[in-house]
Amino acid sequence: MAGPLKEQALAKVMRYCSSRERAPQQVREKLIKWGLSFPQAEEIVSQLKNDNFLDEQRFANAYCHDKFEFNKWGKIKIRYGIQKFQLPDDVVDEGLSNIPEEKYLESVRDQAAKKWRLMNSESDEFIRRQKTANFLIRRGFESAIIYRVIDKLI
């Protein structure tokens, strides 16, 4: 794909990047899917970065924020989810550090309390505690925080 077709792909991918934050890996895969060669895709990705259509840090911040706020995920699950975008570790760490600590702890407390209340028919406190902890672990929260929060619930 050369000349006008490459320009068409650039215009199309600019619209694609304008709709929401994208990772360079997503754009690269999209361009290759559209029939561009890897070097052409890399050239367009570089141009998009220079023109500020793509920014790894902006994407990581948005991804971490959205998964925490809307999906109620913990930092562990967010980290695993963002790995597929092949971002540098320092970029991911920075995105995770932008999650406010107090809001994070409040989310753990809220989810733990909700799960605890849903299991009020369970008479065995040990089982109730285990089920609550397992639920929060699946949500991607750290075990040290989980058990501290559950201890305060009891």
MODELLER restraints for C-alpha pairs under 7 A, 6 or more apart:
rsr = mdl.restraints
at = mdl.atoms
rsr.add(forms.Gaussian(group=physical.xy_distance, feature=features.Distance(at['CA:1:A'], at['CA:36:A']), mean=5.91, stdev=0.5))
rsr.add(forms.Gaussian(group=physical.xy_distance, feature=features.Distance(at['CA:10:A'], at['CA:44:A']), mean=6.65, stdev=0.5))
rsr.add(forms.Gaussian(group=physical.xy_distance, feature=features.Distance(at['CA:14:A'], at['CA:53:A']), mean=6.96, stdev=0.5))
rsr.add(forms.Gaussian(group=physical.xy_distance, feature=features.Distance(at['CA:17:A'], at['CA:53:A']), mean=6.16, stdev=0.5))
rsr.add(forms.Gaussian(group=physical.xy_distance, feature=features.Distance(at['CA:21:A'], at['CA:59:A']), mean=5.28, stdev=0.5))
rsr.add(forms.Gaussian(group=physical.xy_distance, feature=features.Distance(at['CA:22:A'], at['CA:54:A']), mean=6.60, stdev=0.5))
rsr.add(forms.Gaussian(group=physical.xy_distance, feature=features.Distance(at['CA:22:A'], at['CA:59:A']), mean=5.93, stdev=0.5))
rsr.add(forms.Gaussian(group=physical.xy_distance, feature=features.Distance(at['CA:23:A'], at['CA:54:A']), mean=6.99, stdev=0.5))
rsr.add(forms.Gaussian(group=physical.xy_distance, feature=features.Distance(at['CA:23:A'], at['CA:56:A']), mean=6.07, stdev=0.5))
rsr.add(forms.Gaussian(group=physical.xy_distance, feature=features.Distance(at['CA:23:A'], at['CA:59:A']), mean=5.99, stdev=0.5))
rsr.add(forms.Gaussian(group=physical.xy_distance, feature=features.Distance(at['CA:23:A'], at['CA:85:A']), mean=6.32, stdev=0.5))
rsr.add(forms.Gaussian(group=physical.xy_distance, feature=features.Distance(at['CA:24:A'], at['CA:45:A']), mean=6.59, stdev=0.5))
rsr.add(forms.Gaussian(group=physical.xy_distance, feature=features.Distance(at['CA:24:A'], at['CA:54:A']), mean=6.64, stdev=0.5))
rsr.add(forms.Gaussian(group=physical.xy_distance, feature=features.Distance(at['CA:25:A'], at['CA:85:A']), mean=5.72, stdev=0.5))
rsr.add(forms.Gaussian(group=physical.xy_distance, feature=features.Distance(at['CA:25:A'], at['CA:86:A']), mean=6.83, stdev=0.5))
rsr.add(forms.Gaussian(group=physical.xy_distance, feature=features.Distance(at['CA:28:A'], at['CA:41:A']), mean=5.68, stdev=0.5))
rsr.add(forms.Gaussian(group=physical.xy_distance, feature=features.Distance(at['CA:28:A'], at['CA:42:A']), mean=6.88, stdev=0.5))
rsr.add(forms.Gaussian(group=physical.xy_distance, feature=features.Distance(at['CA:28:A'], at['CA:45:A']), mean=6.75, stdev=0.5))
rsr.add(forms.Gaussian(group=physical.xy_distance, feature=features.Distance(at['CA:31:A'], at['CA:41:A']), mean=5.75, stdev=0.5))
rsr.add(forms.Gaussian(group=physical.xy_distance, feature=features.Distance(at['CA:32:A'], at['CA:38:A']), mean=6.55, stdev=0.5))
rsr.add(forms.Gaussian(group=physical.xy_distance, feature=features.Distance(at['CA:32:A'], at['CA:41:A']), mean=6.56, stdev=0.5))
rsr.add(forms.Gaussian(group=physical.xy_distance, feature=features.Distance(at['CA:48:A'], at['CA:54:A']), mean=5.57, stdev=0.5))
rsr.add(forms.Gaussian(group=physical.xy_distance, feature=features.Distance(at['CA:49:A'], at['CA:55:A']), mean=6.13, stdev=0.5))
rsr.add(forms.Gaussian(group=physical.xy_distance, feature=features.Distance(at['CA:56:A'], at['CA:87:A']), mean=6.98, stdev=0.5))
rsr.add(forms.Gaussian(group=physical.xy_distance, feature=features.Distance(at['CA:57:A'], at['CA:91:A']), mean=5.65, stdev=0.5))
rsr.add(forms.Gaussian(group=physical.xy_distance, feature=features.Distance(at['CA:60:A'], at['CA:91:A']), mean=6.70, stdev=0.5))
rsr.add(forms.Gaussian(group=physical.xy_distance, feature=features.Distance(at['CA:60:A'], at['CA:92:A']), mean=5.93, stdev=0.5))
rsr.add(forms.Gaussian(group=physical.xy_distance, feature=features.Distance(at['CA:60:A'], at['CA:95:A']), mean=5.18, stdev=0.5))
rsr.add(forms.Gaussian(group=physical.xy_distance, feature=features.Distance(at['CA:61:A'], at['CA:95:A']), mean=4.31, stdev=0.5))
rsr.add(forms.Gaussian(group=physical.xy_distance, feature=features.Distance(at['CA:64:A'], at['CA:78:A']), mean=6.38, stdev=0.5))
rsr.add(forms.Gaussian(group=physical.xy_distance, feature=features.Distance(at['CA:64:A'], at['CA:95:A']), mean=5.94, stdev=0.5))
rsr.add(forms.Gaussian(group=physical.xy_distance, feature=features.Distance(at['CA:64:A'], at['CA:96:A']), mean=5.99, stdev=0.5))
rsr.add(forms.Gaussian(group=physical.xy_distance, feature=features.Distance(at['CA:65:A'], at['CA:99:A']), mean=6.63, stdev=0.5))
rsr.add(forms.Gaussian(group=physical.xy_distance, feature=features.Distance(at['CA:67:A'], at['CA:73:A']), mean=5.78, stdev=0.5))
rsr.add(forms.Gaussian(group=physical.xy_distance, feature=features.Distance(at['CA:67:A'], at['CA:78:A']), mean=6.64, stdev=0.5))
rsr.add(forms.Gaussian(group=physical.xy_distance, feature=features.Distance(at['CA:68:A'], at['CA:74:A']), mean=6.56, stdev=0.5))
rsr.add(forms.Gaussian(group=physical.xy_distance, feature=features.Distance(at['CA:73:A'], at['CA:139:A']), mean=5.23, stdev=0.5))
rsr.add(forms.Gaussian(group=physical.xy_distance, feature=features.Distance(at['CA:73:A'], at['CA:140:A']), mean=5.80, stdev=0.5))
rsr.add(forms.Gaussian(group=physical.xy_distance, feature=features.Distance(at['CA:74:A'], at['CA:139:A']), mean=5.82, stdev=0.5))
rsr.add(forms.Gaussian(group=physical.xy_distance, feature=features.Distance(at['CA:74:A'], at['CA:140:A']), mean=4.17, stdev=0.5))
rsr.add(forms.Gaussian(group=physical.xy_distance, feature=features.Distance(at['CA:74:A'], at['CA:141:A']), mean=4.30, stdev=0.5))
rsr.add(forms.Gaussian(group=physical.xy_distance, feature=features.Distance(at['CA:75:A'], at['CA:96:A']), mean=6.74, stdev=0.5))
rsr.add(forms.Gaussian(group=physical.xy_distance, feature=features.Distance(at['CA:75:A'], at['CA:140:A']), mean=6.04, stdev=0.5))
rsr.add(forms.Gaussian(group=physical.xy_distance, feature=features.Distance(at['CA:75:A'], at['CA:141:A']), mean=6.15, stdev=0.5))
rsr.add(forms.Gaussian(group=physical.xy_distance, feature=features.Distance(at['CA:76:A'], at['CA:140:A']), mean=4.72, stdev=0.5))
rsr.add(forms.Gaussian(group=physical.xy_distance, feature=features.Distance(at['CA:76:A'], at['CA:141:A']), mean=6.09, stdev=0.5))
rsr.add(forms.Gaussian(group=physical.xy_distance, feature=features.Distance(at['CA:76:A'], at['CA:142:A']), mean=6.97, stdev=0.5))
rsr.add(forms.Gaussian(group=physical.xy_distance, feature=features.Distance(at['CA:77:A'], at['CA:139:A']), mean=6.61, stdev=0.5))
rsr.add(forms.Gaussian(group=physical.xy_distance, feature=features.Distance(at['CA:77:A'], at['CA:140:A']), mean=4.24, stdev=0.5))
rsr.add(forms.Gaussian(group=physical.xy_distance, feature=features.Distance(at['CA:109:A'], at['CA:149:A']), mean=6.09, stdev=0.5))
rsr.add(forms.Gaussian(group=physical.xy_distance, feature=features.Distance(at['CA:112:A'], at['CA:132:A']), mean=6.30, stdev=0.5))
rsr.add(forms.Gaussian(group=physical.xy_distance, feature=features.Distance(at['CA:112:A'], at['CA:150:A']), mean=6.94, stdev=0.5))
rsr.add(forms.Gaussian(group=physical.xy_distance, feature=features.Distance(at['CA:115:A'], at['CA:132:A']), mean=6.00, stdev=0.5))
rsr.add(forms.Gaussian(group=physical.xy_distance, feature=features.Distance(at['CA:116:A'], at['CA:132:A']), mean=6.29, stdev=0.5))
rsr.add(forms.Gaussian(group=physical.xy_distance, feature=features.Distance(at['CA:119:A'], at['CA:128:A']), mean=6.63, stdev=0.5))
rsr.add(forms.Gaussian(group=physical.xy_distance, feature=features.Distance(at['CA:122:A'], at['CA:128:A']), mean=6.27, stdev=0.5))
rsr.add(forms.Gaussian(group=physical.xy_distance, feature=features.Distance(at['CA:133:A'], at['CA:146:A']), mean=6.34, stdev=0.5))
rsr.add(forms.Gaussian(group=physical.xy_distance, feature=features.Distance(at['CA:136:A'], at['CA:146:A']), mean=6.88, stdev=0.5))
rsr.add(forms.Gaussian(group=physical.xy_distance, feature=features.Distance(at['CA:137:A'], at['CA:143:A']), mean=6.81, stdev=0.5))
